[in-house]
Amino acid sequence: MVISTASQPPPSQALVRLLRHQFGLSESALALGLRQAQQEQAPLPVVLWRFGLINLEQFDALLTWQDTGGDQA
């Protein structure tokens, strides 16, 4: 469990679209990740990786996408 004291912002629609369409996450996998991220107040990419819903390569690609401003779209 990650658990942070800092409140995490909800994921952007661009991030959710990326996870669904590019990463192929199912609705149930995404719902689990969102629910767990909210409960733990942890970043969604970390929760998805920790639960095995994305692999390390996808995790790295996701962080790169966020760093390059993809999350702002």
mmCIF file of the N, C-alpha and C atoms, coordinates in Angstrom:
data_MODEL
# 
_entry.id   MODEL 
# 
loop_
_atom_site.group_PDB 
_atom_site.id 
_atom_site.type_symbol 
_atom_site.label_atom_id 
_atom_site.label_alt_id 
_atom_site.label_comp_id 
_atom_site.label_asym_id 
_atom_site.label_entity_id 
_atom_site.label_seq_id 
_atom_site.pdbx_PDB_ins_code 
_atom_site.Cartn_x 
_atom_site.Cartn_y 
_atom_site.Cartn_z 
_atom_site.occupancy 
_atom_site.B_iso_or_equiv 
_atom_site.pdbx_formal_charge 
_atom_site.auth_seq_id 
_atom_site.auth_comp_id 
_atom_site.auth_asym_id 
_atom_site.auth_atom_id 
_atom_site.pdbx_PDB_model_num 
ATOM 1   N N  . MET A 1 1  ? 0.840   -1.177 0.000   1.00 0.00 ? 1  MET A N  1 
ATOM 2   C CA . MET A 1 1  ? 0.000   0.000  0.000   1.00 0.00 ? 1  MET A CA 1 
ATOM 3   C C  . MET A 1 1  ? 0.889   1.245  0.000   1.00 0.00 ? 1  MET A C  1 
ATOM 4   N N  . VAL A 1 2  ? 0.513   2.249  -0.786  1.00 0.00 ? 2  VAL A N  1 
ATOM 5   C CA . VAL A 1 2  ? 1.319   3.459  -0.921  1.00 0.00 ? 2  VAL A CA 1 
ATOM 6   C C  . VAL A 1 2  ? 0.960   4.484  0.144   1.00 0.00 ? 2  VAL A C  1 
ATOM 7   N N  . ILE A 1 3  ? -0.253  4.861  0.289   1.00 0.00 ? 3  ILE A N  1 
ATOM 8   C CA . ILE A 1 3  ? -0.820  5.849  1.207   1.00 0.00 ? 3  ILE A CA 1 
ATOM 9   C C  . ILE A 1 3  ? 0.044   7.103  1.367   1.00 0.00 ? 3  ILE A C  1 
ATOM 10  N N  . SER A 1 4  ? -0.499  8.185  0.904   1.00 0.00 ? 4  SER A N  1 
ATOM 11  C CA . SER A 1 4  ? 0.135   9.491  0.977   1.00 0.00 ? 4  SER A CA 1 
ATOM 12  C C  . SER A 1 4  ? -0.775  10.427 1.763   1.00 0.00 ? 4  SER A C  1 
ATOM 13  N N  . THR A 1 5  ? -0.169  11.402 2.422   1.00 0.00 ? 5  THR A N  1 
ATOM 14  C CA . THR A 1 5  ? -0.981  12.381 3.141   1.00 0.00 ? 5  THR A CA 1 
ATOM 15  C C  . THR A 1 5  ? -1.435  13.501 2.215   1.00 0.00 ? 5  THR A C  1 
ATOM 16  N N  . ALA A 1 6  ? -0.764  13.651 1.075   1.00 0.00 ? 6  ALA A N  1 
ATOM 17  C CA . ALA A 1 6  ? -1.125  14.695 0.116   1.00 0.00 ? 6  ALA A CA 1 
ATOM 18  C C  . ALA A 1 6  ? -2.260  14.195 -0.772  1.00 0.00 ? 6  ALA A C  1 
ATOM 19  N N  . SER A 1 7  ? -3.286  14.998 -0.907  1.00 0.00 ? 7  SER A N  1 
ATOM 20  C CA . SER A 1 7  ? -4.415  14.644 -1.756  1.00 0.00 ? 7  SER A CA 1 
ATOM 21  C C  . SER A 1 7  ? -3.974  14.622 -3.215  1.00 0.00 ? 7  SER A C  1 
ATOM 22  N N  . GLN A 1 8  ? -4.326  13.565 -3.912  1.00 0.00 ? 8  GLN A N  1 
ATOM 23  C CA . GLN A 1 8  ? -3.978  13.427 -5.324  1.00 0.00 ? 8  GLN A CA 1 
ATOM 24  C C  . GLN A 1 8  ? -5.103  13.989 -6.183  1.00 0.00 ? 8  GLN A C  1 
ATOM 25  N N  . PRO A 1 9  ? -4.768  14.728 -7.223  1.00 0.00 ? 9  PRO A N  1 
ATOM 26  C CA . PRO A 1 9  ? -5.826  15.227 -8.109  1.00 0.00 ? 9  PRO A CA 1 
ATOM 27  C C  . PRO A 1 9  ? -6.425  14.064 -8.896  1.00 0.00 ? 9  PRO A C  1 
ATOM 28  N N  . PRO A 1 10 ? -7.677  14.181 -9.290  1.00 0.00 ? 10 PRO A N  1 
ATOM 29  C CA . PRO A 1 10 ? -8.263  13.113 -10.111 1.00 0.00 ? 10 PRO A CA 1 
ATOM 30  C C  . PRO A 1 10 ? -7.532  13.045 -11.449 1.00 0.00 ? 10 PRO A C  1 
ATOM 31  N N  . PRO A 1 11 ? -7.467  11.876 -12.059 1.00 0.00 ? 11 PRO A N  1 
ATOM 32  C CA . PRO A 1 11 ? -6.769  11.759 -13.346 1.00 0.00 ? 11 PRO A CA 1 
ATOM 33  C C  . PRO A 1 11 ? -7.508  12.545 -14.430 1.00 0.00 ? 11 PRO A C  1 
ATOM 34  N N  . SER A 1 12 ? -6.747  13.077 -15.352 1.00 0.00 ? 12 SER A N  1 
ATOM 35  C CA . SER A 1 12 ? -7.342  13.833 -16.453 1.00 0.00 ? 12 SER A CA 1 
ATOM 36  C C  . SER A 1 12 ? -8.064  12.879 -17.408 1.00 0.00 ? 12 SER A C  1 
ATOM 37  N N  . GLN A 1 13 ? -8.966  13.444 -18.177 1.00 0.00 ? 13 GLN A N  1 
ATOM 38  C CA . GLN A 1 13 ? -9.665  12.651 -19.197 1.00 0.00 ? 13 GLN A CA 1 
ATOM 39  C C  . GLN A 1 13 ? -8.679  12.132 -20.235 1.00 0.00 ? 13 GLN A C  1 
ATOM 40  N N  . ALA A 1 14 ? -7.635  12.919 -20.513 1.00 0.00 ? 14 ALA A N  1 
ATOM 41  C CA . ALA A 1 14 ? -6.618  12.487 -21.480 1.00 0.00 ? 14 ALA A CA 1 
ATOM 42  C C  . ALA A 1 14 ? -5.903  11.240 -20.964 1.00 0.00 ? 14 ALA A C  1 
ATOM 43  N N  . LEU A 1 15 ? -5.617  11.197 -19.680 1.00 0.00 ? 15 LEU A N  1 
ATOM 44  C CA . LEU A 1 15 ? -4.955  10.027 -19.088 1.00 0.00 ? 15 LEU A CA 1 
ATOM 45  C C  . LEU A 1 15 ? -5.867  8.811  -19.153 1.00 0.00 ? 15 LEU A C  1 
ATOM 46  N N  . VAL A 1 16 ? -7.120  8.989  -18.822 1.00 0.00 ? 16 VAL A N  1 
ATOM 47  C CA . VAL A 1 16 ? -8.083  7.883  -18.858 1.00 0.00 ? 16 VAL A CA 1 
ATOM 48  C C  . VAL A 1 16 ? -8.223  7.354  -20.286 1.00 0.00 ? 16 VAL A C  1 
ATOM 49  N N  . ARG A 1 17 ? -8.306  8.258  -21.266 1.00 0.00 ? 17 ARG A N  1 
ATOM 50  C CA . ARG A 1 17 ? -8.391  7.839  -22.681 1.00 0.00 ? 17 ARG A CA 1 
ATOM 51  C C  . ARG A 1 17 ? -7.151  7.053  -23.089 1.00 0.00 ? 17 ARG A C  1 
ATOM 52  N N  . LEU A 1 18 ? -5.986  7.540  -22.696 1.00 0.00 ? 18 LEU A N  1 
ATOM 53  C CA . LEU A 1 18 ? -4.725  6.859  -23.021 1.00 0.00 ? 18 LEU A CA 1 
ATOM 54  C C  . LEU A 1 18 ? -4.717  5.452  -22.433 1.00 0.00 ? 18 LEU A C  1 
ATOM 55  N N  . LEU A 1 19 ? -5.125  5.326  -21.196 1.00 0.00 ? 19 LEU A N  1 
ATOM 56  C CA . LEU A 1 19 ? -5.124  4.017  -20.539 1.00 0.00 ? 19 LEU A CA 1 
ATOM 57  C C  . LEU A 1 19 ? -6.100  3.056  -21.214 1.00 0.00 ? 19 LEU A C  1 
ATOM 58  N N  . ARG A 1 20 ? -7.239  3.570  -21.641 1.00 0.00 ? 20 ARG A N  1 
ATOM 59  C CA . ARG A 1 20 ? -8.237  2.722  -22.302 1.00 0.00 ? 20 ARG A CA 1 
ATOM 60  C C  . ARG A 1 20 ? -7.802  2.321  -23.708 1.00 0.00 ? 20 ARG A C  1 
ATOM 61  N N  . HIS A 1 21 ? -7.401  3.321  -24.499 1.00 0.00 ? 21 HIS A N  1 
ATOM 62  C CA . HIS A 1 21 ? -7.190  3.083  -25.921 1.00 0.00 ? 21 HIS A CA 1 
ATOM 63  C C  . HIS A 1 21 ? -5.777  2.640  -26.278 1.00 0.00 ? 21 HIS A C  1 
ATOM 64  N N  . GLN A 1 22 ? -4.771  3.239  -25.699 1.00 0.00 ? 22 GLN A N  1 
ATOM 65  C CA . GLN A 1 22 ? -3.387  2.890  -26.042 1.00 0.00 ? 22 GLN A CA 1 
ATOM 66  C C  . GLN A 1 22 ? -2.872  1.720  -25.207 1.00 0.00 ? 22 GLN A C  1 
ATOM 67  N N  . PHE A 1 23 ? -3.270  1.677  -23.943 1.00 0.00 ? 23 PHE A N  1 
ATOM 68  C CA . PHE A 1 23 ? -2.768  0.637  -23.056 1.00 0.00 ? 23 PHE A CA 1 
ATOM 69  C C  . PHE A 1 23 ? -3.735  -0.543 -22.974 1.00 0.00 ? 23 PHE A C  1 
ATOM 70  N N  . GLY A 1 24 ? -4.946  -0.363 -23.469 1.00 0.00 ? 24 GLY A N  1 
ATOM 71  C CA . GLY A 1 24 ? -5.911  -1.450 -23.515 1.00 0.00 ? 24 GLY A CA 1 
ATOM 72  C C  . GLY A 1 24 ? -6.477  -1.880 -22.174 1.00 0.00 ? 24 GLY A C  1 
ATOM 73  N N  . LEU A 1 25 ? -6.495  -0.979 -21.188 1.00 0.00 ? 25 LEU A N  1 
ATOM 74  C CA . LEU A 1 25 ? -7.061  -1.323 -19.887 1.00 0.00 ? 25 LEU A CA 1 
ATOM 75  C C  . LEU A 1 25 ? -8.569  -1.479 -19.998 1.00 0.00 ? 25 LEU A C  1 
ATOM 76  N N  . SER A 1 26 ? -9.080  -2.519 -19.388 1.00 0.00 ? 26 SER A N  1 
ATOM 77  C CA . SER A 1 26 ? -10.525 -2.733 -19.375 1.00 0.00 ? 26 SER A CA 1 
ATOM 78  C C  . SER A 1 26 ? -11.170 -1.750 -18.407 1.00 0.00 ? 26 SER A C  1 
ATOM 79  N N  . GLU A 1 27 ? -12.467 -1.613 -18.531 1.00 0.00 ? 27 GLU A N  1 
ATOM 80  C CA . GLU A 1 27 ? -13.205 -0.720 -17.622 1.00 0.00 ? 27 GLU A CA 1 
ATOM 81  C C  . GLU A 1 27 ? -13.064 -1.181 -16.174 1.00 0.00 ? 27 GLU A C  1 
ATOM 82  N N  . SER A 1 28 ? -13.102 -2.496 -15.952 1.00 0.00 ? 28 SER A N  1 
ATOM 83  C CA . SER A 1 28 ? -12.992 -3.006 -14.575 1.00 0.00 ? 28 SER A CA 1 
ATOM 84  C C  . SER A 1 28 ? -11.597 -2.781 -14.011 1.00 0.00 ? 28 SER A C  1 
ATOM 85  N N  . ALA A 1 29 ? -10.554 -2.946 -14.828 1.00 0.00 ? 29 ALA A N  1 
ATOM 86  C CA . ALA A 1 29 ? -9.186  -2.706 -14.370 1.00 0.00 ? 29 ALA A CA 1 
ATOM 87  C C  . ALA A 1 29 ? -8.993  -1.225 -14.047 1.00 0.00 ? 29 ALA A C  1 
ATOM 88  N N  . LEU A 1 30 ? -9.527  -0.379 -14.907 1.00 0.00 ? 30 LEU A N  1 
ATOM 89  C CA . LEU A 1 30 ? -9.425  1.064  -14.682 1.00 0.00 ? 30 LEU A CA 1 
ATOM 90  C C  . LEU A 1 30 ? -10.192 1.470  -13.429 1.00 0.00 ? 30 LEU A C  1 
ATOM 91  N N  . ALA A 1 31 ? -11.379 0.915  -13.243 1.00 0.00 ? 31 ALA A N  1 
ATOM 92  C CA . ALA A 1 31 ? -12.177 1.225  -12.055 1.00 0.00 ? 31 ALA A CA 1 
ATOM 93  C C  . ALA A 1 31 ? -11.447 0.800  -10.777 1.00 0.00 ? 31 ALA A C  1 
ATOM 94  N N  . LEU A 1 32 ? -10.825 -0.376 -10.808 1.00 0.00 ? 32 LEU A N  1 
ATOM 95  C CA . LEU A 1 32 ? -10.047 -0.831 -9.654  1.00 0.00 ? 32 LEU A CA 1 
ATOM 96  C C  . LEU A 1 32 ? -8.905  0.131  -9.361  1.00 0.00 ? 32 LEU A C  1 
ATOM 97  N N  . GLY A 1 33 ? -8.171  0.521  -10.398 1.00 0.00 ? 33 GLY A N  1 
ATOM 98  C CA . GLY A 1 33 ? -7.058  1.447  -10.214 1.00 0.00 ? 33 GLY A CA 1 
ATOM 99  C C  . GLY A 1 33 ? -7.501  2.788  -9.663  1.00 0.00 ? 33 GLY A C  1 
ATOM 100 N N  . LEU A 1 34 ? -8.580  3.319  -10.216 1.00 0.00 ? 34 LEU A N  1 
ATOM 101 C CA . LEU A 1 34 ? -9.099  4.615  -9.757  1.00 0.00 ? 34 LEU A CA 1 
ATOM 102 C C  . LEU A 1 34 ? -9.558  4.548  -8.300  1.00 0.00 ? 34 LEU A C  1 
ATOM 103 N N  . ARG A 1 35 ? -10.273 3.487  -7.978  1.00 0.00 ? 35 ARG A N  1 
ATOM 104 C CA . ARG A 1 35 ? -10.766 3.317  -6.606  1.00 0.00 ? 35 ARG A CA 1 
ATOM 105 C C  . ARG A 1 35 ? -9.608  3.183  -5.617  1.00 0.00 ? 35 ARG A C  1 
ATOM 106 N N  . GLN A 1 36 ? -8.621  2.384  -5.970  1.00 0.00 ? 36 GLN A N  1 
ATOM 107 C CA . GLN A 1 36 ? -7.491  2.164  -5.077  1.00 0.00 ? 36 GLN A CA 1 
ATOM 108 C C  . GLN A 1 36 ? -6.636  3.426  -4.960  1.00 0.00 ? 36 GLN A C  1 
ATOM 109 N N  . ALA A 1 37 ? -6.441  4.146  -6.059  1.00 0.00 ? 37 ALA A N  1 
ATOM 110 C CA . ALA A 1 37 ? -5.660  5.385  -6.028  1.00 0.00 ? 37 ALA A CA 1 
ATOM 111 C C  . ALA A 1 37 ? -6.322  6.409  -5.126  1.00 0.00 ? 37 ALA A C  1 
ATOM 112 N N  . GLN A 1 38 ? -7.653  6.488  -5.198  1.00 0.00 ? 38 GLN A N  1 
ATOM 113 C CA . GLN A 1 38 ? -8.381  7.425  -4.346  1.00 0.00 ? 38 GLN A CA 1 
ATOM 114 C C  . GLN A 1 38 ? -8.276  7.005  -2.875  1.00 0.00 ? 38 GLN A C  1 
ATOM 115 N N  . GLN A 1 39 ? -8.442  5.722  -2.615  1.00 0.00 ? 39 GLN A N  1 
ATOM 116 C CA . GLN A 1 39 ? -8.383  5.231  -1.239  1.00 0.00 ? 39 GLN A CA 1 
ATOM 117 C C  . GLN A 1 39 ? -7.012  5.466  -0.619  1.00 0.00 ? 39 GLN A C  1 
ATOM 118 N N  . GLU A 1 40 ? -5.968  5.218  -1.383  1.00 0.00 ? 40 GLU A N  1 
ATOM 119 C CA . GLU A 1 40 ? -4.602  5.361  -0.879  1.00 0.00 ? 40 GLU A CA 1 
ATOM 120 C C  . GLU A 1 40 ? -4.054  6.769  -1.032  1.00 0.00 ? 40 GLU A C  1 
ATOM 121 N N  . GLN A 1 41 ? -4.765  7.615  -1.779  1.00 0.00 ? 41 GLN A N  1 
ATOM 122 C CA . GLN A 1 41 ? -4.260  8.946  -2.129  1.00 0.00 ? 41 GLN A CA 1 
ATOM 123 C C  . GLN A 1 41 ? -2.892  8.805  -2.791  1.00 0.00 ? 41 GLN A C  1 
ATOM 124 N N  . ALA A 1 42 ? -2.830  7.877  -3.744  1.00 0.00 ? 42 ALA A N  1 
ATOM 125 C CA . ALA A 1 42 ? -1.594  7.574  -4.464  1.00 0.00 ? 42 ALA A CA 1 
ATOM 126 C C  . ALA A 1 42 ? -1.777  7.888  -5.942  1.00 0.00 ? 42 ALA A C  1 
ATOM 127 N N  . PRO A 1 43 ? -0.693  8.196  -6.651  1.00 0.00 ? 43 PRO A N  1 
ATOM 128 C CA . PRO A 1 43 ? -0.809  8.452  -8.093  1.00 0.00 ? 43 PRO A CA 1 
ATOM 129 C C  . PRO A 1 43 ? -1.320  7.220  -8.836  1.00 0.00 ? 43 PRO A C  1 
ATOM 130 N N  . LEU A 1 44 ? -2.226  7.426  -9.760  1.00 0.00 ? 44 LEU A N  1 
ATOM 131 C CA . LEU A 1 44 ? -2.826  6.330  -10.507 1.00 0.00 ? 44 LEU A CA 1 
ATOM 132 C C  . LEU A 1 44 ? -1.788  5.451  -11.206 1.00 0.00 ? 44 LEU A C  1 
ATOM 133 N N  . PRO A 1 45 ? -0.776  6.019  -11.890 1.00 0.00 ? 45 PRO A N  1 
ATOM 134 C CA . PRO A 1 45 ? 0.201   5.148  -12.547 1.00 0.00 ? 45 PRO A CA 1 
ATOM 135 C C  . PRO A 1 45 ? 0.904   4.190  -11.571 1.00 0.00 ? 45 PRO A C  1 
ATOM 136 N N  . VAL A 1 46 ? 1.198   4.657  -10.379 1.00 0.00 ? 46 VAL A N  1 
ATOM 137 C CA . VAL A 1 46 ? 1.861   3.812  -9.384  1.00 0.00 ? 46 VAL A CA 1 
ATOM 138 C C  . VAL A 1 46 ? 0.945   2.662  -8.978  1.00 0.00 ? 46 VAL A C  1 
ATOM 139 N N  . VAL A 1 47 ? -0.316  2.981  -8.747  1.00 0.00 ? 47 VAL A N  1 
ATOM 140 C CA . VAL A 1 47 ? -1.278  1.952  -8.341  1.00 0.00 ? 47 VAL A CA 1 
ATOM 141 C C  . VAL A 1 47 ? -1.462  0.922  -9.462  1.00 0.00 ? 47 VAL A C  1 
ATOM 142 N N  . LEU A 1 48 ? -1.596  1.380  -10.688 1.00 0.00 ? 48 LEU A N  1 
ATOM 143 C CA . LEU A 1 48 ? -1.766  0.457  -11.809 1.00 0.00 ? 48 LEU A CA 1 
ATOM 144 C C  . LEU A 1 48 ? -0.573  -0.489 -11.936 1.00 0.00 ? 48 LEU A C  1 
ATOM 145 N N  . TRP A 1 49 ? 0.625   0.042  -11.785 1.00 0.00 ? 49 TRP A N  1 
ATOM 146 C CA . TRP A 1 49 ? 1.834   -0.784 -11.869 1.00 0.00 ? 49 TRP A CA 1 
ATOM 147 C C  . TRP A 1 49 ? 1.903   -1.760 -10.696 1.00 0.00 ? 49 TRP A C  1 
ATOM 148 N N  . ARG A 1 50 ? 1.616   -1.278 -9.517  1.00 0.00 ? 50 ARG A N  1 
ATOM 149 C CA . ARG A 1 50 ? 1.709   -2.117 -8.318  1.00 0.00 ? 50 ARG A CA 1 
ATOM 150 C C  . ARG A 1 50 ? 0.719   -3.273 -8.368  1.00 0.00 ? 50 ARG A C  1 
ATOM 151 N N  . PHE A 1 51 ? -0.441  -3.053 -8.951  1.00 0.00 ? 51 PHE A N  1 
ATOM 152 C CA . PHE A 1 51 ? -1.445  -4.109 -9.061  1.00 0.00 ? 51 PHE A CA 1 
ATOM 153 C C  . PHE A 1 51 ? -1.211  -4.999 -10.281 1.00 0.00 ? 51 PHE A C  1 
ATOM 154 N N  . GLY A 1 52 ? -0.169  -4.707 -11.059 1.00 0.00 ? 52 GLY A N  1 
ATOM 155 C CA . GLY A 1 52 ? 0.131   -5.522 -12.229 1.00 0.00 ? 52 GLY A CA 1 
ATOM 156 C C  . GLY A 1 52 ? -0.783  -5.255 -13.413 1.00 0.00 ? 52 GLY A C  1 
ATOM 157 N N  . LEU A 1 53 ? -1.450  -4.112 -13.404 1.00 0.00 ? 53 LEU A N  1 
ATOM 158 C CA . LEU A 1 53 ? -2.352  -3.770 -14.496 1.00 0.00 ? 53 LEU A CA 1 
ATOM 159 C C  . LEU A 1 53 ? -1.606  -3.154 -15.677 1.00 0.00 ? 53 LEU A C  1 
ATOM 160 N N  . ILE A 1 54 ? -0.424  -2.629 -15.417 1.00 0.00 ? 54 ILE A N  1 
ATOM 161 C CA . ILE A 1 54 ? 0.497   -2.194 -16.475 1.00 0.00 ? 54 ILE A CA 1 
ATOM 162 C C  . ILE A 1 54 ? 1.879   -2.733 -16.102 1.00 0.00 ? 54 ILE A C  1 
ATOM 163 N N  . ASN A 1 55 ? 2.699   -2.971 -17.110 1.00 0.00 ? 55 ASN A N  1 
ATOM 164 C CA . ASN A 1 55 ? 4.048   -3.469 -16.827 1.00 0.00 ? 55 ASN A CA 1 
ATOM 165 C C  . ASN A 1 55 ? 5.022   -2.294 -16.667 1.00 0.00 ? 55 ASN A C  1 
ATOM 166 N N  . LEU A 1 56 ? 6.255   -2.601 -16.354 1.00 0.00 ? 56 LEU A N  1 
ATOM 167 C CA . LEU A 1 56 ? 7.251   -1.560 -16.088 1.00 0.00 ? 56 LEU A CA 1 
ATOM 168 C C  . LEU A 1 56 ? 7.505   -0.692 -17.319 1.00 0.00 ? 56 LEU A C  1 
ATOM 169 N N  . GLU A 1 57 ? 7.497   -1.311 -18.488 1.00 0.00 ? 57 GLU A N  1 
ATOM 170 C CA . GLU A 1 57 ? 7.696   -0.556 -19.731 1.00 0.00 ? 57 GLU A CA 1 
ATOM 171 C C  . GLU A 1 57 ? 6.547   0.433  -19.950 1.00 0.00 ? 57 GLU A C  1 
ATOM 172 N N  . GLN A 1 58 ? 5.323   -0.018 -19.707 1.00 0.00 ? 58 GLN A N  1 
ATOM 173 C CA . GLN A 1 58 ? 4.155   0.858  -19.839 1.00 0.00 ? 58 GLN A CA 1 
ATOM 174 C C  . GLN A 1 58 ? 4.180   1.961  -18.782 1.00 0.00 ? 58 GLN A C  1 
ATOM 175 N N  . PHE A 1 59 ? 4.598   1.609  -17.571 1.00 0.00 ? 59 PHE A N  1 
ATOM 176 C CA . PHE A 1 59 ? 4.712   2.594  -16.496 1.00 0.00 ? 59 PHE A CA 1 
ATOM 177 C C  . PHE A 1 59 ? 5.674   3.702  -16.900 1.00 0.00 ? 59 PHE A C  1 
ATOM 178 N N  . ASP A 1 60 ? 6.822   3.309  -17.443 1.00 0.00 ? 60 ASP A N  1 
ATOM 179 C CA . ASP A 1 60 ? 7.811   4.289  -17.894 1.00 0.00 ? 60 ASP A CA 1 
ATOM 180 C C  . ASP A 1 60 ? 7.249   5.154  -19.022 1.00 0.00 ? 60 ASP A C  1 
ATOM 181 N N  . ALA A 1 61 ? 6.559   4.532  -19.963 1.00 0.00 ? 61 ALA A N  1 
ATOM 182 C CA . ALA A 1 61 ? 5.962   5.285  -21.078 1.00 0.00 ? 61 ALA A CA 1 
ATOM 183 C C  . ALA A 1 61 ? 4.907   6.265  -20.560 1.00 0.00 ? 61 ALA A C  1 
ATOM 184 N N  . LEU A 1 62 ? 4.152   5.842  -19.579 1.00 0.00 ? 62 LEU A N  1 
ATOM 185 C CA . LEU A 1 62 ? 3.121   6.696  -18.995 1.00 0.00 ? 62 LEU A CA 1 
ATOM 186 C C  . LEU A 1 62 ? 3.733   7.904  -18.290 1.00 0.00 ? 62 LEU A C  1 
ATOM 187 N N  . LEU A 1 63 ? 4.806   7.678  -17.534 1.00 0.00 ? 63 LEU A N  1 
ATOM 188 C CA . LEU A 1 63 ? 5.484   8.790  -16.864 1.00 0.00 ? 63 LEU A CA 1 
ATOM 189 C C  . LEU A 1 63 ? 6.096   9.753  -17.874 1.00 0.00 ? 63 LEU A C  1 
ATOM 190 N N  . THR A 1 64 ? 6.668   9.209  -18.936 1.00 0.00 ? 64 THR A N  1 
ATOM 191 C CA . THR A 1 64 ? 7.228   10.052 -19.997 1.00 0.00 ? 64 THR A CA 1 
ATOM 192 C C  . THR A 1 64 ? 6.130   10.886 -20.644 1.00 0.00 ? 64 THR A C  1 
ATOM 193 N N  . TRP A 1 65 ? 4.986   10.257 -20.911 1.00 0.00 ? 65 TRP A N  1 
ATOM 194 C CA . TRP A 1 65 ? 3.843   10.955 -21.501 1.00 0.00 ? 65 TRP A CA 1 
ATOM 195 C C  . TRP A 1 65 ? 3.400   12.105 -20.597 1.00 0.00 ? 65 TRP A C  1 
ATOM 196 N N  . GLN A 1 66 ? 3.335   11.854 -19.299 1.00 0.00 ? 66 GLN A N  1 
ATOM 197 C CA . GLN A 1 66 ? 2.931   12.905 -18.352 1.00 0.00 ? 66 GLN A CA 1 
ATOM 198 C C  . GLN A 1 66 ? 3.981   14.026 -18.311 1.00 0.00 ? 66 GLN A C  1 
ATOM 199 N N  . ASP A 1 67 ? 5.267   13.655 -18.311 1.00 0.00 ? 67 ASP A N  1 
ATOM 200 C CA . ASP A 1 67 ? 6.339   14.648 -18.255 1.00 0.00 ? 67 ASP A CA 1 
ATOM 201 C C  . ASP A 1 67 ? 6.380   15.546 -19.497 1.00 0.00 ? 67 ASP A C  1 
ATOM 202 N N  . THR A 1 68 ? 5.943   15.018 -20.627 1.00 0.00 ? 68 THR A N  1 
ATOM 203 C CA . THR A 1 68 ? 5.979   15.807 -21.862 1.00 0.00 ? 68 THR A CA 1 
ATOM 204 C C  . THR A 1 68 ? 4.690   16.589 -22.082 1.00 0.00 ? 68 THR A C  1 
ATOM 205 N N  . GLY A 1 69 ? 3.826   16.599 -21.091 1.00 0.00 ? 69 GLY A N  1 
ATOM 206 C CA . GLY A 1 69 ? 2.621   17.410 -21.176 1.00 0.00 ? 69 GLY A CA 1 
ATOM 207 C C  . GLY A 1 69 ? 1.404   16.719 -21.738 1.00 0.00 ? 69 GLY A C  1 
ATOM 208 N N  . GLY A 1 70 ? 1.497   15.427 -21.990 1.00 0.00 ? 70 GLY A N  1 
ATOM 209 C CA . GLY A 1 70 ? 0.354   14.692 -22.523 1.00 0.00 ? 70 GLY A CA 1 
ATOM 210 C C  . GLY A 1 70 ? -0.828  14.705 -21.589 1.00 0.00 ? 70 GLY A C  1 
ATOM 211 N N  . ASP A 1 71 ? -0.561  14.813 -20.300 1.00 0.00 ? 71 ASP A N  1 
ATOM 212 C CA . ASP A 1 71 ? -1.617  14.799 -19.294 1.00 0.00 ? 71 ASP A CA 1 
ATOM 213 C C  . ASP A 1 71 ? -2.405  16.106 -19.279 1.00 0.00 ? 71 ASP A C  1 
ATOM 214 N N  . GLN A 1 72 ? -1.907  17.119 -19.957 1.00 0.00 ? 72 GLN A N  1 
ATOM 215 C CA . GLN A 1 72 ? -2.577  18.420 -19.975 1.00 0.00 ? 72 GLN A CA 1 
ATOM 216 C C  . GLN A 1 72 ? -3.614  18.522 -21.075 1.00 0.00 ? 72 GLN A C  1 
ATOM 217 N N  . ALA A 1 73 ? -3.591  17.554 -21.983 1.00 0.00 ? 73 ALA A N  1 
ATOM 218 C CA . ALA A 1 73 ? -4.499  17.614 -23.138 1.00 0.00 ? 73 ALA A CA 1 
ATOM 219 C C  . ALA A 1 73 ? -5.935  17.315 -22.743 1.00 0.00 ? 73 ALA A C  1 
# 
